Amino acid sequence: MHYGSNNLGTITGVLYRGDAETKYSKKNSPMGGLYNAVRPYDCSLIMQLPNQEEASQVMLHMIDFDPERRQVMPTVPTVNELSTFVISPQRHAAYEMMWRMMAFGGVLANTALWLYF
């Protein structure tokens, strides 16, 4: 939404309730400019939206539904990009090695503690 502009347009997307909040989630500090998660309430406060009640519940996540006519902005994901998650074989091998070394380090540390005490 551009203030002072009379241009109307259509935005297509999905309604997004924000990131899941758990007891381990860090709180956002909108006044300090520190954001750890997407929270519609915080965004509606900072943007001073006139529809505060509705804007604090959900956000519109813009999606490009027509792959034939891509948007100019490269950051707008397509439906296919949102529905598929691909991890490269190299990244997968790196994760496997990391977990293997962490498990080996844990066994080694436990052995050292048992032998020392």
C-alpha positions in Angstrom: 0.0 0.0 0.0 1.4 3.4 -1.0 0.2 6.3 0.9 -0.7 9.3 -1.2 -1.0 7.2 -4.4 -4.3 6.6 -6.3 -2.9 3.6 -8.2 -4.9 0.4 -7.8 -3.6 -3.0 -8.5 -4.2 -6.6 -7.8 -2.0 -8.7 -5.5 -2.5 -12.5 -5.4 -1.2 -14.6 -2.6 -2.1 -16.6 0.4 -3.0 -15.5 3.9 -0.1 -16.1 6.3 -0.6 -16.1 10.1 3.1 -15.6 10.8 5.8 -17.8 12.2 4.8 -20.4 14.8 5.6 -19.1 18.3 6.9 -21.5 20.9 8.3 -21.1 24.4 11.8 -20.9 22.9 10.9 -18.2 20.4 12.7 -14.9 20.9 10.3 -11.9 21.1 10.5 -9.2 18.4 11.4 -5.6 19.4 9.7 -3.5 16.7 10.6 -0.2 18.3 14.3 -1.2 18.3 14.1 -2.6 14.8 15.0 -6.2 15.9 12.9 -8.9 14.3 13.4 -12.6 15.0 10.2 -13.9 13.5 7.3 -12.7 11.3 4.5 -11.5 13.5 1.5 -9.8 11.8 0.8 -7.8 15.0 4.2 -6.3 15.2 4.1 -5.3 11.5 0.7 -3.7 11.9 2.0 -1.6 14.7 5.1 -0.4 12.9 3.2 0.3 9.6 0.4 2.0 11.5 -2.2 0.4 9.4 -5.8 1.8 9.6 -7.3 -1.7 9.9 -5.3 -2.6 13.0 -7.6 -5.5 14.1 -7.6 -7.3 10.8 -3.9 -6.6 10.0 -2.8 -8.0 13.4 -4.2 -11.4 12.6 -2.9 -12.3 9.1 -0.6 -11.0 6.4 -0.7 -11.5 2.6 2.2 -13.5 1.3 2.5 -12.6 -2.4 2.7 -15.5 -4.8 3.1 -15.5 -8.5 0.4 -18.0 -9.7 1.0 -17.5 -13.4 4.4 -19.0 -14.5 3.9 -17.7 -18.0 3.8 -14.0 -16.9 6.4 -13.7 -14.1 6.4 -10.6 -11.9 9.2 -8.1 -12.3 10.3 -8.5 -8.7 12.6 -11.6 -8.4 11.7 -12.1 -4.8 8.1 -13.2 -5.5 8.0 -17.0 -5.3 5.9 -19.2 -7.6 3.6 -22.0 -6.4 6.1 -24.6 -7.4 8.9 -22.9 -5.3 6.7 -22.9 -2.2 5.6 -26.5 -2.6 8.9 -28.2 -3.3 11.9 -28.4 -1.0 15.1 -29.6 -2.6 18.4 -30.3 -0.9 21.5 -30.9 -2.9 23.5 -34.1 -2.5 26.5 -32.1 -1.3 24.5 -30.4 1.4 23.0 -33.7 2.5 26.5 -35.3 2.7 27.7 -32.3 4.8 24.8 -32.7 7.2 25.5 -36.4 7.5 29.2 -35.8 8.2 28.3 -33.1 10.8 25.9 -35.5 12.7 28.4 -38.3 12.5 31.2 -36.2 14.0 28.9 -34.9 16.7 27.9 -38.5 17.7 31.5 -39.6 17.7 32.5 -36.5 19.8 29.7 -37.4 22.3 30.8 -41.0 22.6 34.4 -39.8 23.0 33.5 -37.2 25.7 31.4 -39.8 27.6 34.2 -42.3 27.5 36.7 -39.8 28.7 34.4 -38.8 31.6 33.8 -42.4 32.7 37.5 -43.2 32.6 38.5 -40.0 34.4 35.9 -40.2 37.2 
